[in-house]
Amino acid sequence: MGKTADSRAVVLGGSMAGLLAARVLSDHHAEVLLVDRDRLVDTAGPRRGVPHGRHAHGLVGRGQQVLEELFPGLTEDMRAAGAEPGDFGRDCHWYFNGRRIAPVETGLVSIPATRPVLEERVRRRVQAIPTVRFLEEHDILGLEATADRTRITGARVQARAAGGAPRTLDADLVVDTTGRGSRTPVWLEELGYERPEEERIGIDLAYTTRHYRLSRDPLGDGQAIIPAATPGHPRGGLFYRVPGTGDQYELSLTGILGDHPPTDPEGFLEYARSLPVPDIHEAIVDGEPLDDPVMFRYPASVWRHYERLRRFPRGLLVMGDAVCSFNPVYAQGMTVAALEALELRRHLERDPVPRAAAFFRGVATGIKAPWELAAGSDLGYSGVAGRRTPKVRAINAYVAMLQDAAVHDPELSRAFIRVAGLVDPPQALLRPRTFLRVLRARRRTGGGAAMPRARVPAAHH
């Protein structure tokens, strides 16, 4: 279906999910208005509305593929910005329990960019679309609806500048991409609808980040050192060269369940020393700190199950973290938002004002696999509250065995990275060939994680 004459879509929130929504909406609506409380245009650094933008971010393999599809040439744009693309399996040094899994070519493109740089490059592309307009520095007050409240007709906003008065933006379609703090559940209640059920996994995670100038490059030909947090070694980190700087590096340390990386310089350095990979501490101990450590806290992963609602007003959709906010250590958020943009595009091709129920069912299908990967992994930590089914216990034990075997088996490294990159489904790790390689490796070493008696299921997603 082509573009509808004189139709307008309003996107609430100008982060990655909002930019991606605006991109696909522009093919089907005569005007797309993107509203955000921050200044967006000509903003290169971290924004107030993206507090985690100061910390290490990852766009996994499938996310890069989708962004390149929606914005052809974006990867080359990133190269021009100093973010030299590499391969996720060859150029990222992945460590689990202090051991690096075997490097391998995966064919998945890794772009070592900071969140502000990536967002700014995408924003430029969206800004260049003639039918997209940014309404910056405006608060979002609420929704407008018909008298019978069955259809959303617009959004109320107010300029943040002194003297700004509330006004209504009429719209055929409103898309909420305002993130974890989304007020759509409250607005639904005010309109006489039920709030969506929420599924929560409390992890009490914190990121603490600091930047350094180093006289010696500890990465060589690599892009990053990534000691992933595991139940055996719950402290993790991501250490990489800041694109375009030459000698500046960013280190984000992570800890869960209250074991947070300190923000005092001595405590931060000591926390880095405690990682099971000594390379990072050795690299920064004599480096020049460029700033003080800054912390970002993330209390819980939350999935709002809009697909379970029996009633929902027409003309309103919700995307991105406003639907599902993932534990950021798994780097799934931006990629899931990109996949949701493709889902939105599929529905727009049938109807410029998609039916919410069908859209949310499609979104939930796309969320299910990454949610089970993240939530299942988090339930591997004994202090994380949640129901541990035999399936969850078996999968966690099996993945630990696979990571152990991947230290010496590049094929297993490739299989794991492709699943973590949301390119292959989780059940790919249970294909007979892969499963047998894991079991043979365990028999050879006589070690690895203990497999519980429960049968490893064929994980249907």
N, C-alpha and C positions, 0 to 999 in steps of 0.2 A: 504494500500500500504506500502510495506516495505521500508527499507533504500536504497537510490539510490547510487550506487557505484561511488566513486570519486566526488560526488557533495559537494558543499560548500555553507553554508549560513553564511552571515555576519550580525551581530546584532550591530547596532549603539546605544550605550548607555547602561551602566551597572547597572542601578537602578532596582527596582523591576520588572517593565514591561520587561526590557531587560533580566533579569535572567529567568523570566517565559517563555519568547519567546525562549530563548536558550534551556530551558528544553524540550519543545515540539518539537523544530526543531531537537534536537539530536536523536529523534526516526526515522527521515526521511532523514537526510543528513549525509554523511560520516564524515564531519567536520563542526563544528560550531565555528566561530570566533567572540568573543564579544569584541568590541572596546570601550574604555572610556578614557577620558582625565585625570581621577584621578587614583591614585594607589588603587587597589581593594583588592588584596590578603593580608591577615594578617592586614587588616584595620578594627578596631573595633569601632572607634568613628565616629562622624559626618563627612561627606565628603563635599568638596567644591561644588561638582556637585549636592548635595542635601541640599540646604541651609535651607530648612524647617525641616531637620533631627534633629535639636536641640530642636524641639518643640514636644508637645504631639501628638501621632499618634494613630489611632485606626484601627484595622483590624476587620471589622464587621463579623457577623456570617457566611454569605455565603463565605466570603474570607477565613476564617479558614477552611471551608469544602473543598474548591478547593485546597488550599495549602496542606492540608493533603492528598488529592487524588494524587496530583502531586509529593509530597515528603512524602511518608508514614513514620509515626513516628516523623514528625516534631514537633507536639504538645508536645511529650515527650522530644524532644531536648530542646524545650523552657522551659519546667519544669526543666530540668537539669541546664539550664542557670539561674534559679531563678525566672522565670516567671510562677508562679503557676496558671494553668488554673482555671477559674471559670465560672459562668453562667451569661450571660448578664443581665438577669432580676432580679436575686437574689443578685448578688455580686456587681453590678454597681448601685450606688444610683443616679437615674435620677430625676432631678428637672426641672419643667416647671413653670415659673412665681412664683418661690419660694416654690412650693409644690412638694413633692416627689410622683411620681406615685407608685402604690402599688407594692412591690417586688413580684416576681413570678418566678418559674422555667420555662425557655423557651426551654431548651435543646440546646441552642446555646452557643458555647464555646467562652469565652472571654480570650484572652491572653494578660496580662498587660505588654507588652514589649515596650521598646523604639524602635524607627525606626532603629537606627544603629544596635541594637542587633538582631532584626528580620531579617533585610537585611543580616547581617553577617552570620546568621544560614542558610538562603536560599542560599547565595553565596557559602558556604561550600559544600552544596549538589550539586550545579551546577558544581563547580570546580572538584568534584569527578567523574563526567561523563567523561569517557576516550576520547570521541570525541569532547569535548568542550575545547577551548583554549581561554585564556584571553589575549588581547593585551592592556596593561595598558599604561597610561600616553602618549596617542596619541591624537592629535587634528584631528577632522573629517573635511576634506576640501570640499568634494563634491562627486558627483556620476560620474560613467563612464557609457556610453551608446553606443549602436551600431550607425553606421553612420546615419541610418534613424531615430534614437532616439525613436524607438518603444520598445526597451528592455534595461533594466539596466543590466550592465555586471559586476559591482563592485563598490567599493568606494575608494576614494583617502584619504589617511591619512598621518600624519607626526608626528614623535616622538617629544615630547616636550623638550627633552634634547638638549643641545647645539649641533649644527651640524646636527641635524636631517633633512633628506631630504624627500620630498614628495614621496610617493609610492602608487601603486595601489594594492588593494586586489581584485582579481578576485572572482566573486561569481555568483552562479546560482540564488540566492535570497538574497536581502538586506532588512532588517527590521529596520525601524527607530523607536527607542524608546528613543529619546533624550529629551523628555519632552516638557514643554511649549515653550521652545526656539527653537523648531524644525525648521530647514531650508528647509524642504521639499517643502513648498509653493514657496519659492524662487527658489529652484532647478527646480521645475516643470516649472516655468515661463522661466527660462534660456533654458530649453529643448523645449520650444514652446507649453507648455500645459497651461491650465487655473489654477489659484490658487483656492483652495476650498473656498466656502462661509464660513464666520465665524459668528456664533451666539454668542453674548456677553451679559453677565449680569454684569454690573459694580457694585461692592459692596465695594470697598476700605476697605478691611478687613486687620487687623493686629493681629498677635499673639505676645505676649510678655511672655517670659518664664524665670523662676528662680527656682533654686534648694535650698532645705533646709535640715538641719538635725534637727530632732525633738526628744525631750526626751519622748514625749507621743504620742502613736499611735492614731490618730483621726479616723481611718477607722475601727478599730475593725476587724470583720470577713469580711468586705467588701474589694473591690479592688479599688474603685474610687468614688469620688464625682463629679458629672457632672451637674452643673447648665447650662442647655441649653439656648442659646440666643433665645429670642422671640421678636416679635414687641413690646410687653408690657414691656419687660426687655431685651434690646438689648445687654447688656454686659453678656458675658458667660465665662466659664472656664472649665478646666479639671485638677483634682487634684488626684494624685495617688502615691503610693509607688514605688520607682525605684527598679525593680527586682534585687534580689541578694545583696541588700545593707543593709537591715534590718531597718535602721533608716533614710534613705534619701528619700525625696519626691520631685516630680516635679509638678510645678504649671504653667500651660499655661492659660493666660487670653486672651480673644478675644473681639474685638470691631469693628464695621463696620462704613462705611460712615464718616471716619475721626475721630471718637471717639475712638482713639487707646490707649491701655494700655501703660502708660509711662514706660520709661526705667530708670528713676531715682528711687532709692530705696523707697523714701518716697511716690512718686506718685504711684508706683506699689502697695504699701501696701494700700494706700487710694482707689485705684481702686478695689482691692480685697474686701475692706470693703463695697463698693457700690453694690456688688453682692446681689441678693435677698436671698441668702443662707448664713447665718452668720458663718457656721461651718468652712469655709475655712480661713477666716480672723482670727478667734479665734485660729485656729491651727498654723498659721504662725507668729502671732504678736510677740510671744516670742521665735520663732525658730531661729536657727543659719543659716543665709544665706551662701551658699557655692559658690555663684558667683554673678555677676551683672546681672540684667535683660537684655535679648537680644530680639530684635524685628525682625519679618519676616512679610513683607507686601505682600498682594495678591490683586491686583487691580480688577480683573474680572474673572469670569468663562467664558471659551471659548470652543465652540464646532466647530471644523473644519469639515464641511460636505463633506468628501471625497466621500460618497456614492452618491452624486449628480453630480459628474463629469462625463461627457460623454466620455472622453478619459483619459487613464492613462497608463503609460508604464508597460509592463510586467516585472516581476522580482523585483518589489518594493512593500512593504507593510508598513503601519504605524500603531503603536499601542500606548496604554497608554495615558499619558498626551499630547503627540504629536497630538492625535486626539481630546481628550476631557479632559479638566482640570476643575475639580469640586471645588466649594467652600469647602475648607478642613474641615470646622466645621462639615460637615456631614459624614466625614470619609469614603468616597466612593471610592477614587482614587485607592488604592491598590486592592480592591475587584473587581472593574471594569476591571482593568488590568488582574487580574486572570481569570475573565470570558472571556476576549478577548483571553487569552492563550488557553482556551478550544475551542473557536471558531476557532482559528488558527489550533489547532489539528484536528478538524473536516474537515477542508479544505485540510490539508496536507494528510489526509488519502485517498483523491481522487486524489491529484496531489501535488507532492513535490514543485512545483512552482505555488501556488494557483492563480486563476484568481482574480485580484484586485477588480473588480466590485462586484462579489459575496461575497468576504470576507468583503468588506466595508459595504455592505447591512446587513450582519449578525452582524457586530460590531455595526452599528447604531441601530439595533433592541435591542441589549443588553444595549445600552446607554440610550435609550429613557425613560425608567421608572426612573432610578436614576436621570437623568437630570431634568425630570419634578418634581420629589420630591424636588430637591435642588433649581432649578430655581423658581418653584412655591412658595416655602417657602420664598425665598429671595424677591420675589415680594410682600410679606406680609408687608415689610417695606416700608413706604410711600416714603422715599427718594431714593429708588432704581428705576432707570429708566427702563421702560419696559411696554409691553402691558398686561393689566390685564383683561383677558377675564372673562365672567361670570363663566366659569368653574373654573378658578384659584381662584377667589374670594370665590366661594362656597366651594371648597375643603379646602382652608386655614381656613375658618370659621369652617368647620366641624372638621378638625384636632384639632383646638384649643378646641372645645367642647369635643372631644374624650380625649385629654390630661387632661382636667379638670375632666372628669368622671373617668379616669383611676386612679386618686388619691385614690379612694375607690373601684376600680374594677380590680382585678388581671387579669381577662380574657382580659380586654381592654389593660392593660399593655402588656400582651403577644402578642396580635394582633399588637400593635404599634411597639414593638421591633422587631418582625419578619419582618415587612415591612421595618423598618429602617435598618435592617440587610441584606436587599436584598435577603432574603430567600423566602418571600411571595411577590406577586405582589401588587402594591398600591391598586388595586381594591378590595383586600381582606378586606380592612377597610370598604368597602361599602357592604359587605355581609349582607343580611337581619338581621341575628342574632346580628351581631356587631352594625349595624346601629340602631336597636331597643334599644339595651342596652345604647347607647349614648343618644338617645332621652328620654328614661325613666329617666336616671340620671339627665338630664337637667330639666325635669318636676319636679323631686323630690326636686332639689335644687333651682329651679327658677332662676338660674344664668347661668354662662358660656358665651361664645361668642355669639353674635347675628348672627343668620343664615340669609344671604341675601335671597331675594325672589327667586332668580334663583334656579331652581331645581338642586339638587346635582346629577350630571351625573354618569353613571355607568362606568366612567373612563376606557376606553379601551386602553390598552398599548400593 
